């Protein structure tokens, strides 16, 4: 009797590009993909952080390099891609937030948050997808979205707008790219303790309100996202596209 074989979760022989990879979620996902065998390029604006991260990954035996570049500079990002072979995996992670009441949001706030979370993410994914198509790569694109792409949140009108947009973009991309064998999915965390969220979570009242909505009773850690990213990037998820993997501790379950 021949039994079914579990598809491989290994990323050996594959290349991956991770934006916003200098710290927090981006660094964790870069480390996860490298640990699963991928040759990972860490991209962020800050030389020091990504250089140190790439060196640490190489020191443990992984393959990694660093590119200091602002993903909001679309032409520079596209030009960088043209100097390299097409990537097999793209983690579209760079993002920001400016929490404040809807009535206090300024045009500058709008431009900064939507400029990075949506505009830059859109054109970065487009540039990577073009490279995949040209190179005949049946790749995996993973957008780091949020539970706030599925529910509303107080003082998060801009963040919710950007992440709901990413969720819609993801589904449309999945349809447009399926014929090329390229998959597109979103990873949607709850509140994860990172340098970006730490100042907000330091407020005891806010922290308590967050914990009250996470049914499993704890904040997320970057490690909670690492296995999910490996899965979506790997052949184990070869029939999964246009969907969202919520790592939210049950926040959106009701």
VMD Tcl script that draws the C-alpha trace (Angstrom):
set ca {
  {0.00 0.00 0.00}
  {1.41 3.37 -1.00}
  {0.64 6.07 1.54}
  {0.30 9.79 0.77}
  {3.45 11.79 1.37}
  {3.43 14.97 3.42}
  {4.46 17.92 1.22}
  {7.76 19.52 2.10}
  {8.01 22.53 4.38}
  {11.64 22.96 3.39}
  {12.65 26.13 1.55}
  {16.06 24.79 0.53}
  {17.11 26.08 -2.87}
  {14.67 28.99 -2.75}
  {15.39 32.70 -2.43}
  {13.35 35.14 -0.36}
  {13.09 38.92 -0.03}
  {11.71 40.44 3.18}
  {10.96 44.17 3.51}
  {11.03 45.95 6.85}
  {13.41 43.22 7.97}
  {15.51 45.15 10.46}
  {13.41 44.44 13.54}
  {10.16 43.01 14.88}
  {8.00 40.88 12.63}
  {10.12 41.39 9.53}
  {13.29 40.20 11.25}
  {11.48 37.19 12.70}
  {10.07 36.17 9.32}
  {13.46 36.59 7.66}
  {14.98 34.36 10.35}
  {12.20 31.80 9.89}
  {12.64 31.56 6.13}
  {16.42 31.38 6.44}
  {16.12 28.68 9.08}
  {13.92 26.68 6.70}
  {16.66 26.80 4.07}
  {15.96 29.87 1.96}
  {18.63 32.36 0.93}
  {17.15 35.53 2.39}
  {17.64 39.18 1.46}
  {16.77 41.53 4.32}
  {15.67 44.96 3.14}
  {15.09 48.07 5.23}
  {16.15 51.71 5.36}
  {18.64 51.25 8.19}
  {22.07 49.83 7.33}
  {23.03 48.91 10.87}
  {20.06 46.74 11.78}
  {19.86 44.67 8.62}
  {23.62 44.26 8.35}
  {23.75 42.96 11.91}
  {20.79 40.67 11.30}
  {22.26 39.24 8.10}
  {25.59 38.64 9.84}
  {23.83 36.87 12.73}
  {21.96 34.60 10.30}
  {25.14 33.75 8.43}
  {26.91 33.07 11.73}
  {24.39 30.35 12.54}
  {24.90 28.77 9.11}
  {22.08 30.37 7.12}
  {22.30 32.27 3.84}
  {21.49 35.97 4.12}
  {22.41 39.36 2.71}
  {21.22 42.91 3.38}
  {20.02 45.76 1.17}
  {19.55 49.24 2.63}
  {16.74 50.85 0.63}
  {13.50 52.73 1.26}
  {10.67 50.64 -0.17}
  {8.69 53.86 -0.71}
  {11.19 54.66 -3.47}
  {9.54 52.49 -6.11}
  {12.01 53.13 -8.94}
  {14.99 52.33 -6.68}
  {13.30 49.15 -5.45}
  {12.54 48.02 -9.01}
  {16.09 48.85 -10.11}
  {17.48 46.72 -7.27}
  {15.36 43.76 -8.40}
  {16.67 44.06 -11.94}
  {20.20 43.36 -10.70}
  {19.17 40.04 -9.13}
  {17.55 36.78 -10.22}
  {13.82 36.62 -9.56}
  {12.93 35.75 -5.97}
  {10.89 32.66 -5.14}
  {9.35 34.24 -2.03}
  {8.43 37.81 -1.21}
  {7.37 38.94 2.27}
  {5.68 42.33 1.86}
  {6.12 43.44 5.44}
  {7.21 47.09 5.73}
  {4.54 49.12 7.51}
  {3.74 51.81 10.02}
  {0.93 53.21 12.14}
  {-0.16 56.53 13.62}
  {-2.99 55.72 16.04}
  {-5.30 58.63 16.81}
  {-9.03 59.41 16.78}
  {-10.54 59.59 13.30}
  {-11.40 63.29 13.77}
  {-7.75 64.10 14.56}
  {-6.17 62.41 11.54}
  {-4.25 64.83 9.30}
  {-3.43 64.65 5.61}
  {0.18 64.07 6.56}
  {-0.85 61.11 8.72}
  {-2.85 59.74 5.79}
  {0.01 60.15 3.34}
  {2.56 58.51 5.63}
  {0.48 55.48 6.66}
  {-1.21 54.80 3.32}
  {1.96 55.72 1.47}
  {3.93 52.90 3.11}
  {1.24 50.38 4.04}
  {-0.59 50.48 0.70}
  {1.15 52.42 -2.06}
  {4.66 51.12 -1.41}
  {3.34 47.62 -0.69}
  {1.37 47.62 -3.96}
  {4.24 48.65 -6.19}
  {6.79 46.50 -4.38}
  {4.61 43.44 -4.95}
  {4.06 44.47 -8.55}
  {7.81 44.76 -9.18}
  {8.51 41.39 -7.55}
  {5.67 39.71 -9.46}
  {6.95 41.10 -12.75}
  {10.34 39.57 -11.99}
  {8.76 36.22 -11.10}
  {6.81 36.18 -14.34}
  {9.83 37.14 -16.43}
  {11.92 34.48 -14.70}
  {9.27 31.77 -14.94}
  {9.20 31.49 -11.15}
  {6.14 29.91 -9.55}
  {6.51 32.04 -6.45}
  {4.81 32.85 -3.18}
  {3.95 36.41 -2.14}
  {3.07 36.92 1.51}
  {1.64 40.27 2.63}
  {1.90 40.99 6.34}
  {-1.59 42.35 6.97}
  {-3.38 42.41 10.32}
  {-6.48 41.34 12.16}
  {-7.32 45.02 11.60}
  {-7.80 44.14 7.96}
  {-10.86 42.15 9.09}
  {-12.31 44.19 11.96}
  {-12.39 47.80 13.03}
  {-10.32 49.28 15.81}
  {-10.66 52.45 17.85}
  {-8.13 55.14 16.86}
  {-7.01 53.02 13.92}
  {-8.92 54.41 10.95}
  {-5.80 54.76 8.80}
  {-4.32 51.42 9.79}
  {-7.62 49.63 9.20}
  {-8.05 51.39 5.85}
  {-4.59 50.31 4.74}
  {-4.97 46.70 5.88}
  {-8.50 46.26 4.49}
  {-7.03 47.53 1.21}
  {-4.22 44.97 1.40}
  {-6.78 42.22 1.92}
  {-8.61 43.29 -1.25}
  {-5.37 43.67 -3.16}
  {-4.33 40.19 -2.09}
  {-7.45 38.59 -3.54}
  {-7.18 40.47 -6.83}
  {-3.47 39.67 -7.11}
  {-4.20 35.99 -6.52}
  {-6.57 35.99 -9.50}
  {-4.24 37.94 -11.78}
  {-1.17 35.86 -10.92}
  {-2.65 32.36 -10.68}
  {-2.09 31.71 -14.35}
  {1.62 32.23 -13.78}
  {1.69 29.82 -10.85}
  {2.29 32.67 -8.40}
  {0.43 32.56 -5.09}
  {-0.59 35.55 -2.97}
  {-1.76 35.35 0.65}
  {-1.92 37.48 3.77}
  {-0.67 36.83 7.29}
  {-2.85 38.63 9.83}
  {-1.45 38.95 13.35}
  {-3.12 40.23 16.46}
  {-1.15 42.60 18.69}
  {2.44 41.37 18.69}
  {5.00 42.75 21.13}
  {7.50 44.54 18.87}
  {9.42 47.83 19.01}
  {6.51 49.45 17.11}
  {3.75 48.27 19.47}
  {5.65 48.38 22.76}
  {4.93 52.08 23.53}
  {1.16 51.50 23.15}
  {1.17 48.25 25.11}
  {3.03 49.96 27.95}
  {-0.25 51.70 28.81}
  {-1.89 49.38 31.34}
  {-5.44 50.27 30.31}
  {-4.76 49.70 26.62}
  {-2.94 46.45 27.31}
  {-5.88 45.19 29.37}
  {-8.36 46.09 26.62}
  {-6.27 44.18 24.08}
  {-5.94 41.09 26.29}
  {-9.70 41.09 26.87}
  {-10.24 40.54 23.13}
  {-7.59 37.86 22.60}
  {-9.47 34.70 23.53}
  {-6.32 32.70 24.21}
  {-5.44 35.23 26.88}
  {-2.02 36.47 25.86}
  {-0.31 38.87 23.51}
  {1.33 37.49 20.42}
  {5.07 37.07 19.99}
  {6.99 37.19 16.73}
  {7.66 33.47 17.16}
  {3.91 32.86 16.79}
  {4.16 34.04 13.17}
  {7.24 32.17 12.07}
  {5.72 28.75 11.40}
  {2.77 30.32 9.58}
  {5.13 32.17 7.24}
  {7.15 29.04 6.48}
  {3.94 27.17 5.70}
  {2.58 29.80 3.31}
  {5.93 30.13 1.55}
  {6.44 26.39 1.14}
  {5.17 23.69 -1.17}
  {2.93 22.53 1.69}
  {0.68 25.48 0.77}
  {0.86 24.96 -2.99}
  {-2.94 25.07 -3.44}
  {-3.47 28.08 -1.16}
  {-3.86 31.51 -2.73}
  {-6.03 34.58 -2.25}
  {-6.71 33.82 1.40}
  {-5.75 35.08 4.86}
  {-4.14 33.23 7.74}
  {-5.25 34.91 10.96}
  {-2.86 34.50 13.88}
  {-5.05 36.43 16.30}
  {-5.69 34.24 19.32}
  {-9.41 34.23 18.50}
  {-9.86 38.05 18.32}
  {-11.94 37.85 15.11}
  {-13.77 34.62 15.99}
  {-16.88 36.44 17.24}
}
mol new
graphics top color blue
foreach p $ca { graphics top sphere $p radius 0.5 }
foreach p [lrange $ca 0 end-1] q [lrange $ca 1 end] { graphics top cylinder $p $q radius 0.2 }
display resetview
